[in-house]
Amino acid sequence: MSRRRWNFRYAGIFLAAAGLCLMIFGIFRGEMSVVFDKAVRICMECIGIG
Amino acid sequence: MAEKNTKKNSKKRKQISEWPRHRIQFLWALITNSYLAGFLQGKIYTGKLKNLCVPGLNCYSCPGALGSCPIGALQAVIGSRNYQWAFYVSGFLIFVGALVGRFVCGFLCPFGLFQDLLHKIPFPKKLKTFRGDRLLRKLKYVILILFVILLPMFLTDILGQGSPYFCKLICPAGTLEGGIPLVLLNPVMRGAIGWLYTWKNALLIAMILLSIVIYRPFCKYLCPLGAIYSVFNPISVFRYRVDKEKCTNCGACARACKMNCDPVKNANDPECIRCGLCKKSCPTGAVCSGWKSEKKETSHGKQAAV
């Protein structure tokens, strides 16, 4: 197995783990409530009215 | 012998069915849009599941949507007064992208399914490629940077809040999944429609007509979510491979690919939506996909690049 292939494989795993960490950080910052507040009201811009 | 092989290959091409994938797409679209009361009452789901993002482009103002659209959520947080960057949503996109790349586009996006079905409508001259096709595919990166990140971040109102400019000005999925059902079901919405609604419907109609002629035009040229996942295609854990020993360079995989990728040159092309047509079309079974690295499997393109 080439070294490059291993690098790709580990890069994917490392980035997935980094993504998970960022998600957790964002949740602790309270970003989830912004997403929730936006998503539970009809987004007038999204549907082309606002 | 060659004639026999050609006949065998053409028979195999005829047998390739996309319906197993479409069944998964349908099932996922149904699961993530299963709030039936929304369709009956012209309202949207307001439960706790809306805290979570779905991986595909699925408008959170769709009456049936149970989760949040990641592109809408990204703009909502970036455009909010309190946060300059959306770590939760960008982390989610990095996590999904690093695991499966554009597999999401091929299997888990309702708007992708919609375009897939539209492309099945017979048309005398389907366009596989055209002059400027490759260049036009860069447009989705411009849309991602400009409409999803920069404009919501910097073009703000006096309160410091930015609008979701991609949703507002471009996204045809929002019009299809949210705008049209809500306007039809909700009389208050009907009274509020204006030029923006007309513009977005015109865009949706253009996209529908284009989808009949060109395979997935929105995914190829406009989708910012596809742009994000495409960056992760070359390094994602789930990946495609071409077995050098089995491959006969017949070109069947490249001919079968509707996104105009050549798996022999690059099995994990950023444009590949991992629909699996190349795997099914390969007469020798040289194209495969999976989570694990196997010693015997090698990709021509990647090895050449080393």
Chai-1 contact restraints between the chains, C-beta under 6 A:
chainA,res_idxA,chainB,res_idxB,connection_type,confidence,min_distance_angstrom,max_distance_angstrom,comment,restraint_id
A,M1,B,K295,contact,1.0,0.0,6.0,A-B,restraint_1
A,R4,B,V306,contact,1.0,0.0,6.0,A-B,restraint_2
A,F8,B,I235,contact,1.0,0.0,6.0,A-B,restraint_3
A,R9,B,S293,contact,1.0,0.0,6.0,A-B,restraint_4
A,A11,B,I235,contact,1.0,0.0,6.0,A-B,restraint_5
A,G12,B,A98,contact,1.0,0.0,6.0,A-B,restraint_6
A,G12,B,I235,contact,1.0,0.0,6.0,A-B,restraint_7
A,G12,B,S236,contact,1.0,0.0,6.0,A-B,restraint_8
A,G12,B,V237,contact,1.0,0.0,6.0,A-B,restraint_9
A,L15,B,I94,contact,1.0,0.0,6.0,A-B,restraint_10
A,L15,B,A98,contact,1.0,0.0,6.0,A-B,restraint_11
A,A16,B,F95,contact,1.0,0.0,6.0,A-B,restraint_12
A,A16,B,A98,contact,1.0,0.0,6.0,A-B,restraint_13
A,A16,B,L99,contact,1.0,0.0,6.0,A-B,restraint_14
A,G19,B,G91,contact,1.0,0.0,6.0,A-B,restraint_15
A,G19,B,I94,contact,1.0,0.0,6.0,A-B,restraint_16
A,G19,B,F95,contact,1.0,0.0,6.0,A-B,restraint_17
A,G19,B,A98,contact,1.0,0.0,6.0,A-B,restraint_18
A,L20,B,F95,contact,1.0,0.0,6.0,A-B,restraint_19
A,L22,B,F87,contact,1.0,0.0,6.0,A-B,restraint_20
A,L22,B,G91,contact,1.0,0.0,6.0,A-B,restraint_21
A,M23,B,Y88,contact,1.0,0.0,6.0,A-B,restraint_22
A,M23,B,G91,contact,1.0,0.0,6.0,A-B,restraint_23
A,M23,B,F92,contact,1.0,0.0,6.0,A-B,restraint_24
A,F25,B,F87,contact,1.0,0.0,6.0,A-B,restraint_25
A,G26,B,F87,contact,1.0,0.0,6.0,A-B,restraint_26
A,G26,B,Y88,contact,1.0,0.0,6.0,A-B,restraint_27
A,G26,B,G91,contact,1.0,0.0,6.0,A-B,restraint_28
A,I27,B,Y88,contact,1.0,0.0,6.0,A-B,restraint_29
A,E31,B,V77,contact,1.0,0.0,6.0,A-B,restraint_30
A,E31,B,Y88,contact,1.0,0.0,6.0,A-B,restraint_31
A,M32,B,N51,contact,1.0,0.0,6.0,A-B,restraint_32
A,M32,B,Y88,contact,1.0,0.0,6.0,A-B,restraint_33
A,V34,B,A76,contact,1.0,0.0,6.0,A-B,restraint_34
A,V34,B,V77,contact,1.0,0.0,6.0,A-B,restraint_35
A,V34,B,S80,contact,1.0,0.0,6.0,A-B,restraint_36
A,V35,B,S68,contact,1.0,0.0,6.0,A-B,restraint_37
A,V35,B,A73,contact,1.0,0.0,6.0,A-B,restraint_38
A,F36,B,K50,contact,1.0,0.0,6.0,A-B,restraint_39
A,F36,B,N51,contact,1.0,0.0,6.0,A-B,restraint_40
A,K38,B,A76,contact,1.0,0.0,6.0,A-B,restraint_41
A,A39,B,K50,contact,1.0,0.0,6.0,A-B,restraint_42
A,A39,B,Y60,contact,1.0,0.0,6.0,A-B,restraint_43
A,A39,B,S68,contact,1.0,0.0,6.0,A-B,restraint_44
A,V40,B,T46,contact,1.0,0.0,6.0,A-B,restraint_45
A,V40,B,K50,contact,1.0,0.0,6.0,A-B,restraint_46
A,I42,B,I44,contact,1.0,0.0,6.0,A-B,restraint_47
A,I42,B,S61,contact,1.0,0.0,6.0,A-B,restraint_48
A,C43,B,S61,contact,1.0,0.0,6.0,A-B,restraint_49
A,E45,B,S163,contact,1.0,0.0,6.0,A-B,restraint_50
A,E45,B,P164,contact,1.0,0.0,6.0,A-B,restraint_51
A,E45,B,C167,contact,1.0,0.0,6.0,A-B,restraint_52
A,E45,B,K168,contact,1.0,0.0,6.0,A-B,restraint_53
A,C46,B,C59,contact,1.0,0.0,6.0,A-B,restraint_54
A,C46,B,S61,contact,1.0,0.0,6.0,A-B,restraint_55
A,C46,B,C167,contact,1.0,0.0,6.0,A-B,restraint_56
A,C46,B,G174,contact,1.0,0.0,6.0,A-B,restraint_57
A,C46,B,G178,contact,1.0,0.0,6.0,A-B,restraint_58
A,I47,B,S61,contact,1.0,0.0,6.0,A-B,restraint_59
A,I47,B,G174,contact,1.0,0.0,6.0,A-B,restraint_60
A,I47,B,G178,contact,1.0,0.0,6.0,A-B,restraint_61
A,I47,B,G179,contact,1.0,0.0,6.0,A-B,restraint_62
A,I47,B,L182,contact,1.0,0.0,6.0,A-B,restraint_63
A,G48,B,T175,contact,1.0,0.0,6.0,A-B,restraint_64
A,G48,B,G179,contact,1.0,0.0,6.0,A-B,restraint_65
A,G48,B,L196,contact,1.0,0.0,6.0,A-B,restraint_66
A,G48,B,Y197,contact,1.0,0.0,6.0,A-B,restraint_67
A,G48,B,K200,contact,1.0,0.0,6.0,A-B,restraint_68
A,I49,B,A192,contact,1.0,0.0,6.0,A-B,restraint_69
A,I49,B,Y197,contact,1.0,0.0,6.0,A-B,restraint_70
